[in-house]
Amino acid sequence: MKTSAPFLAALLQLPLVAFAQTSATLDEIVVTANRTPQPLSELVGDMSVIERDTIERAGAVGVADLLARLPGIEISRNGGAGSNTSVFIRGAETRFTAVYIDGVRVDSQSTGGATWESIPLAQIERIEVLRGPAAAVYGSDAIGGVIQLFTRRGEGRPLPYVGVGFGSYGLRRSEAGISGAAGAFDYSLGVAHEENKGFNIQPWNKRTVSRDGYTNPDRDGYRTDSANVRLGYQITPDQRVEATVLYNDQQARYDSTSRTLPRPPRTFFPDDIGYQRLRTAGLAWTAKWNEVYSTRVQITDSVNAYETEPSYYATRTHLRGYLLQNEFRFGPHLVTATLERREDGLTNPPATSTATLLKRDRSQDALSLGYGFVQGPHSLQLNVRRDDDSEFGGKTTGSAAYGFAITPQWRATASVGSAFRVPTLYQRFSEYGLASLQPESSRNAEVGLRYTDGPTSAGIVLYRNRVNNLITFDSNARGCASAFGCYRNTARAEYEGVTLSAGHRIGDVTLRASLDFQDPRDLGTDKQLARRARKHATLGADWRVAGWTLGAEVQTSASRFDDAANTVRLGGYTLLNLSASTQITPSLSLLVRIDNVGDKDYTLARGYATAGRSGYVGLKWTPSL
C-alpha cells in the first residue's frame, strides 16, 4: 500500500483520538461476516453493530442517517427524508454495498444498490455493518461492504407497545406492535405510520422567484406506512422454521424539471410525487443434526417498485433467492459449504407513446466454501466462491483473513479479498444502456490493530480497494440508443484510507468517536469521486444522571465535490445533535431530541437543501416486566 497524505495525517493524529464508536460488546454474536453465528471477538473483519436502544433514541431520522454516525460511512441525499439517498462505505459507490433485511436481499436493478429511503427504521431491531468486500461469501454487489438489518424476534411473555411522536416540519409518527412466545411458537408484529410536511428541498426556487419568474417554493413532505411480521416455530430443540415479511409504502414530494408558461409566472416547477414500495419475504429452516453438522435452507423474495406522477416514470425490481448452507464443526475448525441461486428481474413500463417496454431477467448459480479456525491467539478465515452468471459466465472470488492476539488487550488483523458486481439490467438494456458492459471487479487489502481493556477500546484500520471496469455515465459516448449518452466501463477507482476509533466509559459517562481519512479517487482522471469527503468524523457522549440518559453528538465532514470533474465544491459542515430520554413511569418512556442545534445551512447534493434545526418529542408505552 503506497504512502499517501491521508495515511500520514491519520498516523500523526492517532494520539488525538481519545474515544470511539462502539455499539457492541466483544462477546456479542454476529452473523453477517460469514453467514454463520460467531462472537464479535473472533471476527477478523471490520464491523459495527447498532442495537435497538440506539435506534429508539435516534429520533426523526432514516436508516441512512443512523448509519452515517458509524465509522467509515457517509451519505448523500437529494433533499430531506424520503428523498433519493446514497450510502458510501469507505467511499465506495452506493451500489457496492450488499444489503439484506432478515437475510432477504434488497437491491434495485434500475439505479443499482438499495433504495435506502424505502427501508423503514421503525421496523428495524438491529443493524450489522461489515466494512470491506465480502463477495466470496455473498457474491455480486459486496465490493464495499455488507449491511444487514434485522426485525424483532419474539421471546418471553406477550409484550405490546404503542408509541407516538411529534417534531419539526409538521412531523407526526405513530407505531404499535406486539411480540412474545407461546411454547414452541414465537411471534413479532409491528405497524408504523409517519408523515412530515417537510421543507422546500430546492430553496433556490424561492430565492429566484422575483428575478426569473420561478415559482413553487413549496414544502416537499412525505408519508410512509410500514409493517412487519416475524413468526418462528421450534419444531424440535434442534430444528426451527421461521418466516419474515416486511412492507413499506412511501409517498414523497419533490420538484421536477422546470416548465415554461406563456405568461407570468414564466417558469414553474411541478410538484411531482414519487411512490416507493418495498416488500421483502423470507422462509428459513435450520437444523442441527449433531454436534458436528448443521444445515440452513432459505427461500427469499423481494420487490422494489418506484413510480412518479405527473411526470410519469415507473420501475420494478423483483429478486428471488435460494440458499442451502451446510456447516461442519470440528473443535476449533468450522467448514461451510453453500449452494445459492439468485434471480433478478426488472420491468420498466414505457413512459411515452414512443418508448418501449423494458422487461429483462437473469440468474446466478453459486458454490462457496469457507474455512474458519479459532484457537488461542489465532483466528483464520478463508473463503472462495464461484458464481455462474447466465449472461457473463463464471466469476471466482476469494478472501483470506488472519487475526493474532498479541496480548490479551492487543489484537492485529490482516486480510485480502476480491469482489465484483454485474451491471444492472437497466445499465445494459435501457435506452441509456450498453449491452456489452462488463462486471466491475475489485481487489482489497487491509490491516488493523485493536486495543480492548475493560471500559476502554481503540482501533485503527488501513485499507486500499481498487476497482476496475468502473461503470459511469458517458454523455459523449457514441453508438448509444439515447442522444444523451449511455453507461460505459470507462473508469478505474481506488478507495484508500484509514479509520480510527476508540471508546471509553468513565462512571456513568460513555464516550465514543471515530475519525476517517480517505482518498476515493478516479484513477483515470486523478479526480476525487463525487460527494465523498476526504475527512469526516463523529464524537459522542452519553451520560446517565438522575434517571435520565443525556446524549450529545458531533458530526463533521470536510468539503466534497458534487461532480466528477471536481468543478462544483460542496462546503464542509459540523452538526451538533442533543438528546434526552427517561422512564416517566416503569411503562412509559420519553425521548426529546434536537438535531442540527446550530441550524447549520449545508448541502449533501448541489441544489438540494437539508433540514435545519429540528426537534422531536416521542412517547412510548411498553408494560414493565
TORDO-918308 format. One record per residue (C-alpha): residue number from 1; x, y, z. Coordinates in Angstrom, 3 decimals. Example, Ala and Ser with C-alpha at 12.3 -4.5 7.8 and 13.67 -1.06 7.14 Angstrom:
2
  num        px        py        pz
    1    12.300    -4.500     7.800
    2    13.670    -1.060     7.140
//
This chain:
625
  num        px        py        pz
    1     0.000     0.000     0.000
    2     1.502     3.301    -1.067
    3     2.084     6.064     1.441
    4    -0.255     8.987     0.949
    5    -1.241    12.194     2.698
    6    -4.370    10.744     4.374
    7    -2.329     7.924     5.860
    8     0.389    10.210     7.188
    9    -2.106    12.669     8.598
   10    -4.032     9.892    10.295
   11    -0.941     8.386    11.857
   12     0.138    11.769    13.146
   13    -3.256    12.385    14.707
   14    -3.735     8.914    16.162
   15    -2.814    10.041    19.691
   16    -5.514    12.724    19.437
   17    -8.316    10.200    19.016
   18    -9.478     9.538    22.523
   19   -12.777     7.794    22.110
   20   -14.537     5.599    19.578
   21   -17.832     4.475    18.258
   22   -18.596     1.063    19.645
   23   -22.087    -0.361    19.845
   24   -21.451    -3.966    20.806
   25   -19.553    -5.998    23.369
   26   -16.854    -8.369    22.182
   27   -18.770   -11.459    23.312
   28   -21.820   -10.461    21.242
   29   -22.823   -12.866    18.463
   30   -22.899   -11.562    14.883
   31   -23.837   -13.382    11.675
   32   -23.182   -11.018     8.771
   33   -19.445   -11.517     8.275
   34   -19.584   -15.193     7.230
   35   -23.313   -16.013     7.300
   36   -22.761   -18.046    10.434
   37   -23.010   -17.039    14.125
   38   -19.707   -16.101    15.740
   39   -18.558   -13.930    18.655
   40   -17.513   -10.422    17.677
   41   -14.216   -11.024    19.479
   42   -13.302   -13.756    16.963
   43   -14.207   -11.731    13.899
   44   -11.287   -10.718    11.708
   45   -13.328    -8.188     9.683
   46   -14.176    -4.557    10.492
   47   -17.721    -4.486    11.878
   48   -20.109    -2.210    13.781
   49   -23.406    -3.154    15.422
   50   -26.357    -0.850    16.139
   51   -28.737    -2.131    18.810
   52   -32.406    -1.282    19.409
   53   -31.821     1.237    22.216
   54   -29.648     3.294    19.859
   55   -32.315     3.077    17.147
   56   -35.042     4.202    19.559
   57   -33.001     7.224    20.626
   58   -32.270     8.183    17.002
   59   -35.302    10.481    16.776
   60   -36.828    11.518    13.454
   61   -34.236    10.152    11.051
   62   -33.960     7.388     8.481
   63   -31.744     4.318     8.322
   64   -29.082     6.162     6.315
   65   -28.812     8.998     8.872
   66   -28.166     6.454    11.610
   67   -25.539     4.665     9.519
   68   -23.750     7.973     8.887
   69   -22.885     8.105    12.603
   70   -20.714     4.984    12.219
   71   -17.032     4.882    11.242
   72   -16.298     4.753     7.529
   73   -19.787     5.728     6.333
   74   -21.074     8.838     4.537
   75   -24.404     9.594     2.912
   76   -25.715    11.814     0.141
   77   -29.362    12.845    -0.271
   78   -31.394    14.933    -2.707
   79   -33.336    16.811    -0.032
   80   -34.949    15.594     3.175
   81   -36.015    12.204     4.479
   82   -37.878    10.284     1.790
   83   -35.664    11.666    -0.988
   84   -33.189     9.678    -3.073
   85   -30.376     8.598    -0.719
   86   -26.931     7.085    -1.242
   87   -24.723     5.351     1.343
   88   -20.944     5.152     0.842
   89   -18.887     2.620     2.826
   90   -15.219     3.654     2.777
   91   -16.027     5.908    -0.171
   92   -17.296     3.070    -2.386
   93   -20.317     3.610    -4.642
   94   -23.697     3.029    -3.013
   95   -24.315     0.085    -5.371
   96   -21.179    -1.580    -3.977
   97   -22.912    -2.395    -0.672
   98   -24.860    -5.653    -0.412
   99   -27.984    -5.048     1.701
  100   -30.153    -7.669     3.407
  101   -33.232    -7.497     5.638
  102   -33.578   -10.678     7.721
  103   -31.440   -12.433     5.120
  104   -33.533   -11.155     2.184
  105   -31.513    -9.299    -0.465
  106   -32.636    -5.737    -1.259
  107   -31.445    -4.099    -4.466
  108   -32.593    -2.045    -7.442
  109   -31.883    -3.260   -10.952
  110   -32.640     0.273   -12.106
  111   -30.493     2.637   -10.018
  112   -28.208    -0.040    -8.567
  113   -27.967    -0.621    -4.824
  114   -30.601    -0.483    -2.100
  115   -33.183     2.303    -2.074
  116   -32.320     3.442     1.427
  117   -35.200     5.909     1.647
  118   -37.665     2.991     1.373
  119   -36.349     0.982     4.370
  120   -38.470     1.776     7.473
  121   -36.314     2.311    10.552
  122   -39.390     1.835    12.761
  123   -39.419    -1.883    11.900
  124   -35.702    -2.496    12.498
  125   -34.409    -4.033    15.718
  126   -30.690    -4.354    14.964
  127   -28.168    -3.478    12.247
  128   -24.836    -5.155    11.469
  129   -22.379    -3.311     9.224
  130   -19.375    -5.087     7.703
  131   -16.823    -2.791     6.069
  132   -14.749    -4.343     3.302
  133   -15.542    -6.705     0.387
  134   -17.376    -9.964     1.008
  135   -18.124   -11.304    -2.483
  136   -16.507   -14.642    -1.552
  137   -19.457   -15.077     0.844
  138   -22.289   -13.115    -0.801
  139   -21.404   -12.986    -4.496
  140   -22.104    -9.950    -6.677
  141   -22.590    -6.497    -5.049
  142   -20.383    -6.778    -1.918
  143   -17.422    -4.667    -3.132
  144   -17.514    -2.032    -0.393
  145   -19.249    -3.933     2.372
  146   -22.396    -5.630     3.645
  147   -25.226    -4.184     5.727
  148   -27.812    -6.494     7.249
  149   -30.912    -5.235     9.061
  150   -32.934    -7.422    11.415
  151   -36.511    -7.108    12.608
  152   -37.573    -8.029    16.131
  153   -37.775   -11.677    17.230
  154   -40.393   -12.557    19.805
  155   -39.487   -14.124    23.132
  156   -40.985   -14.455    26.602
  157   -44.444   -13.305    27.598
  158   -46.534   -11.097    25.240
  159   -45.037    -7.618    25.139
  160   -47.143    -4.967    23.386
  161   -46.004    -1.420    22.680
  162   -47.537     1.826    21.464
  163   -45.619     4.956    20.519
  164   -46.357     8.458    19.257
  165   -44.042    11.287    18.273
  166   -44.173    14.887    17.060
  167   -41.497    17.062    15.566
  168   -40.456    19.940    13.382
  169   -41.767    20.420     9.830
  170   -45.135    19.006    10.866
  171   -43.773    15.568    11.722
  172   -46.257    13.067    13.171
  173   -45.370     9.482    13.965
  174   -47.273     6.553    15.452
  175   -46.396     2.898    15.941
  176   -47.748    -0.192    17.628
  177   -46.865    -3.834    17.884
  178   -46.584    -6.946    19.984
  179   -44.004    -9.688    20.394
  180   -43.676   -12.771    22.509
  181   -43.617   -16.547    22.596
  182   -46.048   -19.311    23.493
  183   -44.462   -22.698    23.868
  184   -42.537   -23.547    20.715
  185   -44.105   -20.642    18.798
  186   -42.705   -17.098    18.796
  187   -44.046   -14.027    17.046
  188   -43.446   -10.338    16.426
  189   -45.777    -7.916    14.652
  190   -45.368    -4.192    14.141
  191   -47.011    -1.340    12.228
  192   -45.978     2.289    11.908
  193   -47.145     5.480    10.217
  194   -45.120     8.631     9.683
  195   -45.817    11.852     7.830
  196   -43.956    15.105     7.531
  197   -44.939    18.313     5.746
  198   -41.239    18.806     5.023
  199   -39.472    21.855     3.648
  200   -38.623    23.214     0.226
  201   -35.833    20.884    -0.907
  202   -34.855    23.266    -3.745
  203   -34.747    26.659    -1.987
  204   -33.224    28.418    -4.980
  205   -36.744    28.322    -6.498
  206   -37.886    30.714    -3.808
  207   -34.848    32.974    -3.987
  208   -35.209    33.482    -7.733
  209   -38.975    33.864    -7.909
  210   -38.955    37.648    -8.296
  211   -35.927    37.832   -10.575
  212   -36.531    34.992   -13.047
  213   -40.179    34.153   -12.533
  214   -39.572    30.797   -10.872
  215   -42.405    29.553    -8.699
  216   -43.293    26.620    -6.462
  217   -41.427    27.416    -3.233
  218   -43.432    24.573    -1.721
  219   -42.861    22.139     1.111
  220   -41.745    18.725    -0.094
  221   -43.026    16.347     2.532
  222   -43.517    12.610     2.713
  223   -45.784     9.929     4.131
  224   -44.879     6.334     4.898
  225   -46.753     3.300     6.199
  226   -44.844     0.174     7.188
  227   -45.441    -3.207     8.778
  228   -43.532    -6.373     9.569
  229   -44.334    -9.892    10.740
  230   -41.798   -12.404    12.031
  231   -43.004   -15.862    13.037
  232   -40.943   -18.777    14.328
  233   -41.636   -22.343    15.365
  234   -39.198   -24.592    17.223
  235   -40.037   -27.963    15.679
  236   -37.589   -29.777    17.981
  237   -34.815   -28.443    20.222
  238   -32.504   -28.659    17.197
  239   -34.835   -27.638    14.352
  240   -36.520   -24.307    13.716
  241   -38.595   -22.778    10.937
  242   -39.029   -19.019    10.564
  243   -40.968   -16.710     8.253
  244   -40.496   -12.940     7.865
  245   -42.400   -10.292     5.915
  246   -41.694    -6.563     5.769
  247   -43.682    -3.969     3.830
  248   -43.252    -0.236     3.325
  249   -45.375     2.135     1.231
  250   -43.976     5.636     0.864
  251   -45.085     8.805    -0.885
  252   -42.620    11.694    -1.186
  253   -42.980    15.036    -2.955
  254   -40.239    16.662    -4.989
  255   -39.796    19.397    -7.599
  256   -39.263    18.144   -11.124
  257   -37.660    19.976   -14.056
  258   -38.942    23.456   -14.879
  259   -41.733    24.146   -17.352
  260   -42.451    27.399   -19.199
  261   -45.827    29.152   -19.261
  262   -46.971    31.684   -21.900
  263   -47.447    34.467   -19.336
  264   -46.018    35.285   -15.867
  265   -45.074    33.497   -13.818
  266   -42.963    32.370   -16.764
  267   -41.444    29.261   -15.230
  268   -42.671    26.863   -12.565
  269   -41.527    23.588   -11.055
  270   -44.209    20.872   -10.967
  271   -44.774    19.281    -7.586
  272   -44.081    15.706    -8.598
  273   -44.813    12.790    -6.304
  274   -42.707     9.657    -6.019
  275   -44.278     6.405    -4.814
  276   -41.837     3.889    -3.345
  277   -42.947     0.397    -2.348
  278   -40.717    -2.209    -0.727
  279   -41.714    -5.746     0.179
  280   -39.463    -8.496     1.498
  281   -40.364   -12.066     2.436
  282   -38.284   -14.969     3.663
  283   -38.783   -18.559     4.792
  284   -35.931   -20.391     6.544
  285   -35.409   -23.791     8.129
  286   -32.399   -24.576    10.305
  287   -31.417   -27.966    11.692
  288   -28.580   -29.056    13.942
  289   -28.194   -32.763    13.245
  290   -25.427   -33.352    15.776
  291   -22.506   -31.551    17.378
  292   -20.689   -31.550    14.036
  293   -23.211   -30.944    11.262
  294   -25.952   -28.321    10.801
  295   -27.976   -27.090     7.830
  296   -29.826   -23.938     6.789
  297   -32.309   -23.745     3.911
  298   -33.777   -20.373     2.929
  299   -36.068   -19.011     0.214
  300   -36.302   -15.248    -0.157
  301   -38.260   -12.822    -2.305
  302   -38.251    -9.021    -2.551
  303   -39.950    -6.402    -4.690
  304   -38.870    -2.766    -5.022
  305   -41.203    -0.557    -7.080
  306   -40.945     3.156    -7.834
  307   -43.379     5.349    -9.750
  308   -43.752     9.103   -10.275
  309   -46.545    11.443   -11.334
  310   -47.480    13.637   -13.130
  311   -44.073    13.293   -14.874
  312   -44.507     9.578   -15.376
  313   -41.762     7.070   -14.718
  314   -42.006     3.561   -13.312
  315   -39.621     0.731   -12.473
  316   -39.992    -2.567   -10.639
  317   -37.239    -4.879    -9.404
  318   -38.079    -8.438    -8.395
  319   -35.401   -10.524    -6.664
  320   -35.608   -14.148    -5.611
  321   -33.038   -16.253    -3.776
  322   -32.494   -19.893    -2.789
  323   -29.858   -20.868    -0.214
  324   -28.596   -24.203     1.095
  325   -25.846   -23.781     3.680
  326   -24.047   -26.615     5.459
  327   -21.785   -26.203     8.486
  328   -19.288   -28.713     9.855
  329   -17.623   -28.023    13.221
  330   -14.595   -29.998    14.381
  331   -13.248   -28.472    17.586
  332   -11.658   -25.135    16.588
  333   -12.412   -25.759    12.889
  334   -15.525   -24.617    11.012
  335   -16.139   -25.643     7.409
  336   -19.050   -24.226     5.403
  337   -20.343   -25.333     2.001
  338   -23.078   -23.245     0.395
  339   -25.185   -23.550    -2.743
  340   -27.028   -20.393    -3.771
  341   -29.197   -19.274    -6.668
  342   -30.158   -15.647    -7.329
  343   -32.723   -14.409    -9.814
  344   -33.001   -10.742   -10.830
  345   -35.875    -9.237   -12.792
  346   -36.532    -5.671   -13.995
  347   -39.669    -4.188   -15.532
  348   -39.794    -0.597   -16.797
  349   -43.166     0.287   -18.373
  350   -42.948     2.793   -21.252
  351   -43.121     6.416   -20.102
  352   -44.180     7.787   -23.510
  353   -46.003     6.557   -26.578
  354   -42.686     6.180   -28.415
  355   -40.895     4.303   -25.601
  356   -40.772     0.520   -25.390
  357   -41.313    -1.869   -22.517
  358   -38.119    -2.949   -20.776
  359   -38.513    -6.381   -19.220
  360   -35.373    -8.430   -18.605
  361   -34.134   -11.035   -16.138
  362   -31.005   -13.005   -15.317
  363   -29.758   -15.549   -12.784
  364   -26.602   -16.561   -10.923
  365   -25.794   -20.007    -9.535
  366   -23.015   -20.227    -6.981
  367   -20.977   -22.610    -4.872
  368   -18.987   -21.201    -1.958
  369   -16.658   -22.839     0.541
  370   -15.402   -21.410     3.817
  371   -12.930   -22.445     6.469
  372   -12.599   -20.869     9.893
  373   -10.123   -21.642    12.649
  374   -10.031   -20.094    16.138
  375    -7.658   -21.349    18.801
  376    -5.573   -19.497    21.356
  377    -4.345   -16.201    19.905
  378    -5.006   -17.267    16.289
  379    -8.058   -16.565    14.100
  380    -8.134   -17.582    10.438
  381   -10.891   -17.227     7.859
  382   -10.661   -18.434     4.237
  383   -13.451   -18.198     1.650
  384   -13.775   -18.956    -2.043
  385   -16.850   -18.669    -4.262
  386   -17.677   -19.475    -7.865
  387   -20.615   -17.649    -9.475
  388   -22.020   -18.728   -12.827
  389   -23.938   -15.796   -14.333
  390   -26.493   -16.522   -17.057
  391   -25.040   -13.652   -19.117
  392   -21.383   -13.260   -18.121
  393   -20.357   -16.822   -17.356
  394   -18.147   -17.832   -14.429
  395   -16.605   -15.493   -11.857
  396   -14.387   -16.657    -8.975
  397   -13.752   -14.568    -5.851
  398   -11.776   -15.306    -2.723
  399   -10.712   -13.845     0.604
  400    -8.200   -14.619     3.334
  401    -8.132   -13.021     6.784
  402    -5.935   -13.620     9.823
  403    -6.049   -12.266    13.347
  404    -3.456   -12.603    16.106
  405    -3.895   -11.663    19.768
  406    -0.519   -10.137    20.620
  407    -1.578    -9.769    24.249
  408    -4.956   -10.136    25.995
  409    -5.522    -6.449    25.160
  410    -3.937    -6.066    21.698
  411    -5.090    -7.837    18.523
  412    -3.758    -7.406    14.980
  413    -5.644    -8.379    11.807
  414    -4.892    -8.516     8.091
  415    -6.998    -9.525     5.100
  416    -7.132    -9.563     1.309
  417   -10.114   -10.201    -0.921
  418   -11.580    -9.863    -4.389
  419   -15.125    -8.870    -5.336
  420   -17.326    -7.975    -8.286
  421   -20.679    -6.535    -9.300
  422   -22.501    -7.313   -12.521
  423   -24.130    -4.326   -14.298
  424   -27.777    -3.676   -13.549
  425   -30.293    -4.709   -16.168
  426   -31.119    -1.033   -16.678
  427   -27.461    -0.201   -17.331
  428   -27.386    -2.808   -20.112
  429   -30.787    -2.797   -21.738
  430   -32.460     0.595   -21.216
  431   -32.257     3.378   -23.805
  432   -29.189     4.577   -21.846
  433   -27.729     1.083   -21.677
  434   -24.919    -0.734   -23.399
  435   -25.330    -4.498   -23.757
  436   -21.560    -5.015   -23.936
  437   -20.959    -3.726   -20.383
  438   -18.703    -5.945   -18.263
  439   -18.833    -6.620   -14.491
  440   -16.980    -4.244   -12.188
  441   -14.266    -6.038   -10.182
  442   -12.091    -5.136    -7.197
  443    -9.165    -6.207    -5.060
  444    -8.927    -5.098    -1.441
  445    -6.214    -5.275     1.218
  446    -6.414    -4.054     4.799
  447    -4.652    -4.277     8.134
  448    -5.924    -3.413    11.574
  449    -4.885    -3.108    15.191
  450    -7.312    -3.067    18.115
  451    -6.895    -2.479    21.852
  452    -9.512    -3.561    24.414
  453    -9.152    -3.346    28.163
  454   -12.343    -3.277    30.201
  455   -14.173     0.013    29.518
  456   -11.510     1.235    27.096
  457   -11.147     0.350    23.421
  458    -9.287     1.795    20.454
  459    -8.605     0.693    16.913
  460    -7.078     1.589    13.582
  461    -7.791     0.050    10.156
  462    -5.865     0.887     6.976
  463    -7.313    -0.243     3.655
  464    -6.962     0.050    -0.108
  465    -9.620    -1.150    -2.540
  466    -9.061    -0.872    -6.312
  467   -11.943    -1.249    -8.777
  468   -11.570    -1.977   -12.488
  469   -14.212    -1.559   -15.215
  470   -15.995     1.063   -13.106
  471   -19.311     1.899   -14.769
  472   -20.034     5.597   -15.310
  473   -22.451     7.537   -17.466
  474   -20.703     8.925   -20.545
  475   -22.631    11.813   -22.090
  476   -20.166    11.927   -25.014
  477   -20.428     8.247   -25.899
  478   -21.338     7.327   -29.463
  479   -23.404     4.430   -30.717
  480   -25.929     4.768   -27.889
  481   -29.677     4.495   -28.351
  482   -30.065     7.770   -26.459
  483   -28.664    11.040   -27.779
  484   -27.804    11.968   -24.170
  485   -25.197     9.181   -23.836
  486   -25.075     5.817   -22.085
  487   -23.358     3.759   -19.395
  488   -19.843     2.521   -20.134
  489   -16.892     0.789   -18.438
  490   -14.813     3.938   -18.599
  491   -13.054     4.245   -15.271
  492   -10.838     2.751   -12.594
  493   -11.225     3.793    -8.988
  494    -9.230     3.487    -5.794
  495   -10.685     3.764    -2.306
  496    -7.804     4.233     0.097
  497    -7.954     5.376     3.684
  498    -7.634     4.848     7.396
  499   -10.313     4.613    10.090
  500    -9.517     5.365    13.711
  501   -11.959     4.591    16.501
  502   -11.984     4.294    20.274
  503   -14.345     4.254    23.208
  504   -14.161     4.777    26.957
  505   -16.541     4.643    29.907
  506   -15.994     6.826    32.968
  507   -18.545     6.092    35.652
  508   -21.934     6.993    34.174
  509   -20.439     8.661    31.090
  510   -19.760     6.742    27.873
  511   -17.606     8.401    25.225
  512   -17.125     7.342    21.610
  513   -15.574     8.764    18.457
  514   -14.301     7.870    15.029
  515   -12.101     9.649    12.523
  516   -11.779     8.805     8.835
  517    -9.160     9.929     6.350
  518    -9.807     8.654     2.849
  519    -8.946     9.276    -0.773
  520   -11.757     7.987    -3.036
  521   -10.308     8.708    -6.472
  522   -10.880     8.138   -10.176
  523    -7.517     6.755   -11.309
  524    -8.128     7.729   -14.934
  525    -8.672    11.431   -14.268
  526    -6.980    11.650   -10.844
  527   -10.110    13.408    -9.575
  528   -11.837    12.936    -6.244
  529   -15.038    10.896    -6.562
  530   -18.207    12.943    -6.280
  531   -19.998    13.635    -2.994
  532   -17.366    11.983    -0.805
  533   -15.170    13.920     1.615
  534   -11.546    13.179     2.312
  535   -12.096    13.621     6.061
  536   -15.111    13.018     8.289
  537   -15.564    12.239    11.963
  538   -18.066    11.699    14.777
  539   -17.793    12.332    18.509
  540   -20.459    11.331    21.013
  541   -21.140    11.119    24.729
  542   -23.947     9.594    26.815
  543   -24.438    10.487    30.472
  544   -26.793     8.691    32.853
  545   -27.861    11.026    35.632
  546   -30.924    11.226    37.908
  547   -32.885     8.703    35.842
  548   -32.109    10.442    32.537
  549   -29.841     9.467    29.656
  550   -28.396    12.634    28.148
  551   -26.656    12.437    24.794
  552   -24.520    14.782    22.701
  553   -23.148    14.036    19.286
  554   -20.995    15.921    16.813
  555   -20.774    15.006    13.119
  556   -18.249    16.811    10.943
  557   -17.212    16.470     7.326
  558   -14.715    18.237     5.094
  559   -15.714    19.667     1.725
  560   -16.652    17.453    -1.213
  561   -17.220    17.865    -4.935
  562   -20.655    17.451    -6.464
  563   -19.363    16.435    -9.884
  564   -16.815    14.046   -11.371
  565   -14.834    16.941   -12.880
  566   -14.313    18.473    -9.402
  567   -15.574    21.892   -10.510
  568   -18.510    22.234    -8.079
  569   -17.467    22.207    -4.439
  570   -19.840    21.410    -1.575
  571   -18.765    23.056     1.657
  572   -17.818    21.172     4.789
  573   -20.066    21.168     7.827
  574   -20.247    20.375    11.530
  575   -23.504    19.370    13.204
  576   -24.386    19.120    16.894
  577   -27.221    16.826    17.975
  578   -28.617    16.575    21.536
  579   -30.950    14.042    23.098
  580   -32.516    13.233    26.450
  581   -34.568    10.179    27.424
  582   -36.102     8.887    30.650
  583   -38.670     6.492    32.069
  584   -41.572     8.652    33.242
  585   -43.141     5.530    34.721
  586   -41.950     1.914    34.593
  587   -44.070     1.518    31.435
  588   -43.823     4.945    29.783
  589   -40.644     6.397    28.263
  590   -39.954     9.882    26.948
  591   -37.483    10.950    24.258
  592   -36.563    14.548    23.447
  593   -34.106    15.238    20.649
  594   -32.753    18.292    18.833
  595   -30.789    17.755    15.637
  596   -28.588    20.366    13.967
  597   -28.679    22.521    17.083
  598   -26.670    25.286    15.390
  599   -29.135    25.429    12.453
  600   -26.254    24.786    10.050
  601   -27.039    25.542     6.399
  602   -25.294    22.777     4.469
  603   -25.922    20.573     1.447
  604   -25.216    16.952     0.523
  605   -26.098    17.414    -3.169
  606   -25.987    20.583    -5.256
  607   -29.301    22.425    -5.425
  608   -30.912    20.429    -2.614
  609   -31.424    21.717     0.911
  610   -31.144    19.759     4.132
  611   -33.132    20.141     7.334
  612   -32.252    22.999     9.648
  613   -32.617    22.902    13.420
  614   -35.305    20.334    14.162
  615   -36.825    18.928    17.308
  616   -38.609    15.714    18.163
  617   -40.615    14.524    21.177
  618   -41.666    10.898    21.455
  619   -43.603     8.825    23.982
  620   -43.601     5.028    24.074
  621   -45.634     2.710    26.261
  622   -44.435    -0.815    26.976
  623   -45.715    -2.691    30.038
  624   -42.998    -3.235    32.597
  625   -41.836    -6.801    33.237
//
